Amino acid sequence: MLADRLKNALTAFCSAHPEGRHVVIAGGVAANKALRVRLQSVVAERGLTLVAPPLKLCTDNAQ
């Protein structure tokens, strides 16, 4: 679900800001290794770079 929503958001973002080159994730999303991999793939399809803090600096209230 998050990957599909990111795809939609990137369509709007890239149209409005064609100079944009980075997507930033943080918090619980960035703490989830599987989500990082999936979102990295979605972002790379657009030729953008995914930026996330190191796992040791990510927190998730659910943990």
Secondary structure, DSSP 8 states (H G I E B T S, - for coil): -HHHHHHHHHHHHHHH-TT--EEE--HHHHH-HHHHHHHHHHHHHTT-EEE---GGG---TT-
